[in-house]
Amino acid sequence: MSLYQKNLGKTGEDLALDFLKSHNYFVLEKNFRSKFGEIDIIAEKNHSLYFIEVKTRSNLNHGAPYEAVNKRKIYHIKKAAQYYLLKNKFEAYKLKVAVFSILIENGKVDIKFWDDIDN
């Protein structure tokens, strides 16, 4: 991964964090890593836990950012989420897989957020 891609990804995650905080989500973890994969952001709101994938792109040459979140990626997020839940006590919480799709193109930022893609 190039430095440009890393910086773009970091910028996208920062935008996602700002969005979550401004919408009263409480961020529990950033870049949670397990043997099953990484979860970009874990947040809590209204007794629900959100396991959030952030996809950021600078153009649509390879499709919209959210198109990169396929069934395989969702499977890995769920496995990593199960591992997180084993290590942390969150009983009676709703669990949700969420996605940020962020396009930063020509100085414009387009943020889309789906807060429960698994239903």
N, C-alpha and C positions, 0 to 999 in steps of 0.2 A: 504494500500500500504506500502510495506516494505521500510526501509531506502535505501536498495540496489536499489530497483526499482526507487525511487525518484532520487538517484544519477545518475543512468543510464539515466533516462529521462532528467535530467539537462545536463549531458554530451552531449547527442544527440542534445538538443536545442542549446548548445554552438557551436557544430560543424555546425549545420544548419546556425546559425547567422554568423559564420566565412565565410561559403560558400556564403551566400547572399551578405555580404559586399565585398567579393573579386570579385563578379560578378556585382557590381554596383547597388545593390538594396539598397534602403533607408528604414531602419526599423522604422516603426511608433509606434508599440506597441508590447509588449511581454506579453503573458498570459492574454489577454483581457478576462474578465469574464462578462457574462450577465446572465439573468435568462434563456436564451436559451442554454447556454453552454459556453465553453471556446474555444478561438482561440489561438493557441500557438504563432503564429507570424503574424503580419500584416505588409506588406511591400509595397513599391511603386517603380515602375521602368517604364520608358517610358509611362507615363500617364495611367498606369494600377495599380490597387490595388490587391494585392495577400493576400488571407486569407489562411494561411498555417498551416497544421497539421504535426506534427513531431512524427514519431513512431520509437522507438529505441528498439532493442532487443539484447541480448547477445548470443543467439543461435536460431536455427530454429525449436526447439521442438514444438512450437505452430504455425508454419508457418512463412512466411516472414513478416517483419514489416508492409509493405504496405497492406497486406491482412486484417489487422484490420480496415482499412478505408473502411467501407461498405456504402451502400446507406443511412442507418439510421444516421451514423456519418456525412456524407456529408450534409444531411438534417439539422442537428443541426448546422453545420458550417455555412450554408447559412442563417439560422434564426439569428444566432449571428451576422453575417455579416450585415444583414439588420438592426439590432438594432444599430450596430456601425455606419452605414451610416446615420441613423436618428439623431444620436448625433453629427456627424461630417459632415462638408460640403465638399463633393467631387463630384462635378458635372462634367459630361462628361468623367468620368474615366471608362475604361474597368474593369470589375470585374472578378477575377479568383480564383478558389479554387485550391490550390497546396498541394502537399504531399512530405515530405522527408521520405525516408525509410532508416534507418541507422542500420547496423548490426556491432556490436563490438564483435568480436569473436577471441579468442586466440591471442590477441594483434594486430589484423588486423581490419581495419575500411573500411566498404563498404558503400558509400553514393550514393543513387539514388534520383533524384529530378525530379518530374513531375510538370511543372509549370502551367498546366491548365487541370485538370482531368475532368472537367465538360463539355468538348466539344467533 
